[in-house]
């Protein structure tokens, strides 16, 4: 519940984009469900083949972190491509402005 409230507050204060909040909210709700319904945690433990429910929670946490890393890697790649395109467009515009200013100077 605490994680859900923190994410909600960060979105409300515009410190976290809604785009990224869904993954955090989802993980908060999953954690809440697993703690409220112990049979669900035992079922997840059985599905992943763990012996102890704490191991299942750690596994879920690691999987969540891997998903976050993958998500941010995709976003960073997209932003890198956008920055490269913007830099190229800027260089073209700058060259055209320089060319026009030289033509006007003659």
N, C-alpha and C positions, 0 to 999 in steps of 0.2 A: 504494500500500500504506500509506503514511504517513497519508493522509486516512482510510482505513478504520480504522486503529488508533486514531486520535484520536477518531473518532466513537464507536467501541466503548467507549473509555475514558470519554468524556463520558456515555454512557448508563449505564455501570456505576456511575459516581459520582453519578448522578441529576442531572447538570447539563444534560442534554438529554433531552427526552421521546422515548420510542420512536416516538411519532406523527410526529415531525419527522426522526427518524434515517433512515428508509427512503430519503428523497430524497438525503441526503448519502451513504449507503452505495451507492445505485445509481450516483450520479455517480462515486464512487471506483472502483467495479468497471468502469464504462465507460472511465474514464481508464486503468485498469490493462490492460484488454483492448486498447485502442487502442495502448498503448505496447508490449505484448508481441507483438501481431500487426500489424506494419506494413502487410501487405496489406489488413487491415480498415480501417486509417486511410486508405489510398489509395482504397478503395472508397467510404468516407464522403465523401472529398474529391471523388470523381467524381460521387456522387449529388447533392451540394449545388451542384455546378458550380464549385467552387473550383479554382485552379491549383496552389497550394502546400498541402501537408498542414498546415502551421502555420496557414494561414487557416481550414482546417476545424476545427482545435482551438479557435481563437479564436471561431469561429461557434458551436461547441458550448458553449463557456463562456458566451457571451452568451445563448444560448437557455436554458441552465441558470439563469442569473441572472434572466431574465424569468419562468421558471416559479416560482422561489423567490418573487419579488415578487408574482406572481399568487396563489400559495398563501397567503402571509402577508396579502395584502389580503382574501382570503376569510375567513381566521381573524379578522382585526381587525374586519371587518364583523359577523361572528357574535358576537364578544365585545361590540361596541358595542351590538348589539340586546339581548344578555343584560343588560348594565349598565343600559340604559334600562328594561327590564322590571323588574329588581330595584329600581331607584329608584322606579318607580311603585308597586310592591307595598309598599315600605317606607313611602312617603307615605300609602298607604291604611291600613296597619297603625298608623302613628303617629297618624293622625286618629281611628281607632277607639279607640285607647288614651286619647287626650285626651278624647274624648267620654265614655268609660266613667268616667274619673277625675273628670270634671265632674259626672256623674250621681251618683257615689258621694259627692261633696262636698256635695251638696244636702241 
